[in-house]
Amino acid sequence: LGILKKLSYLIVIAAAGLLDWVIIKGMQLIGQSADIRTFYLAAVVCIWLILNEILSILENLTRIGVPLPGFLAALAKRLKQQTDNIKEE
């Protein structure tokens, strides 16, 4: 199951990169300046996935009883609240 999750991550990142490419090509077709090196959507997706994995790791450490430093526990709590708020919207 973990391998399928990682493969799905790669598919989502590839789709975001493809969408970036389509947007850049579309901008070039209508005469707007677009740099091929700017893959913003793919970068945002990668950062979101990385943060999601970090949050998952911190939650799992807490569940098995590993004491987290105060700042790390507060950060994990804040990240979880923010992701829950985004899911509700």
C-alpha positions in Angstrom: 0.0 0.0 0.0 2.9 2.4 0.7 4.3 1.9 -2.7 1.0 2.8 -4.3 0.9 5.9 -2.2 4.4 7.0 -3.4 3.5 6.2 -7.0 0.4 8.3 -6.7 2.6 11.1 -5.4 4.7 10.9 -8.5 1.7 10.9 -10.7 0.3 14.0 -9.0 3.6 15.8 -9.3 3.9 14.8 -13.0 0.4 16.1 -13.6 1.2 19.4 -11.9 4.4 19.7 -14.0 2.4 18.9 -17.2 -0.2 21.5 -16.2 2.6 24.1 -15.6 4.0 23.3 -19.1 0.6 23.7 -20.7 0.1 27.0 -19.0 3.5 28.3 -20.1 3.0 27.1 -23.7 -0.5 28.8 -23.7 1.0 32.0 -22.5 3.7 31.9 -25.2 1.0 31.3 -27.8 -0.9 34.4 -26.9 2.3 36.5 -26.8 2.9 36.7 -23.1 6.4 36.2 -21.8 6.7 32.9 -19.9 9.9 31.3 -18.8 10.0 27.5 -19.3 12.0 27.2 -16.0 9.2 28.4 -13.8 7.2 25.4 -12.7 5.2 27.0 -9.9 2.4 24.5 -9.5 4.6 21.5 -9.4 6.8 23.2 -6.8 3.7 23.9 -4.6 2.5 20.3 -4.9 6.0 19.0 -3.9 6.2 21.3 -0.9 2.6 20.3 0.1 3.4 16.6 -0.1 6.7 17.0 1.8 4.9 19.0 4.6 2.2 16.4 4.7 4.7 13.6 5.1 6.6 15.5 7.9 3.3 16.0 9.7 2.5 12.3 9.3 5.9 11.3 10.7 5.4 13.6 13.7 2.0 12.2 14.4 3.2 8.7 14.2 6.1 9.5 16.6 3.6 11.0 19.1 1.4 7.9 18.8 4.2 5.5 19.7 5.2 7.7 22.7 8.3 9.5 21.5 8.4 12.8 23.4 8.7 15.7 21.0 10.4 19.0 21.9 7.9 21.7 22.7 8.5 23.8 19.6 8.1 20.7 17.4 4.9 19.6 19.1 3.5 23.1 18.7 4.5 23.2 15.0 2.9 19.9 14.4 -0.3 21.0 16.1 -0.4 24.2 14.1 0.2 22.4 10.8 -2.5 19.9 11.5 -5.0 22.7 12.4 -4.2 24.6 9.2 -4.5 21.5 7.0 -7.8 20.6 8.7 -9.1 24.1 8.0 -8.1 23.8 4.3 -9.9 20.5 4.0 -13.1 22.0 5.5 -13.0 24.9 2.9 
